[in-house]
Amino acid sequence: MKKYLLIYFLICFSMTLCYSQKETHLKAINTTWAKFYKAFKNLDYTLMATIHSKDLVRISGGRRILDYDTYINNYKTGFDRDKTAGQTSNISLRFFERLCNDSTASERGIYRLIRNRGTDKEQTYYGQFHVLLKKIDGEWKITMDYDSSEGGKIGEADYNEAFAIDDFERFITN
C-alpha cells in the first residue's frame, strides 16, 4: 500500500511541475506588454511590429480577420495620422486569465485606451481581449490577438474588476 501511495504522490508532484506557471514566465511576457504600451505612447508602429509574429492572426471586434502586414500597416497609417494631428494614446491592460508554459501563453482581460489624456478632447475606450503568445527565438511574440467591446458592454467596472498586470500571485500555480 505504501508503495502505491508513494507512486501516486510522485505522479501528482511531477504533473504539478509540468503544468505549473512561473512568475518568471509572466514577468518575461510583461516585457512584451511593456513594449506594447510604449508603442502606443510613442505612436511607434515599428515597435508594434517587433512584438508580433509574422504569422499573426488579428481578429478585430469579431468583424474581420487581418494578417500581420495589414495589421501593422493599419498601425503605421493610424499612428502617423495621430502624430500629425497631435493626438496621444495611452493603453493599459488588466487580466482575468493568464495561462502559460515555457513556450505558449493565453492571456485574457480588459484594455483601456485613453486618447488625448488631460485635454478637452479626452476619450476613453474599453474592450475585452484574448491574446495568444509564443516564445520565438527567446522572445514572447503575439501570434493571435482578438478584441471586442462586446457591443459597448465593456466598461470601467469590468476594467477595475480585472487584475493588474503585475499582480502575479493571482495567476501563479505551484
QUIJOGI-V803772 format. One record per helix or strand. SS is the DSSP state (H for helix, E for strand). FROM is the first residue (numbers start at 0). TO is the last residue. If there is no record, write none. Layout:
ss: <SS;SS>
from: <FROM;FROM>
to: <TO;TO>
This chain:
ss: <H;H;H;E;E;H;E;E;E;E;H;E;H>
from: <1;22;44;51;63;67;88;103;122;138;155;162;167>
to: <18;41;49;59;65;84;99;114;135;147;160;163;169>
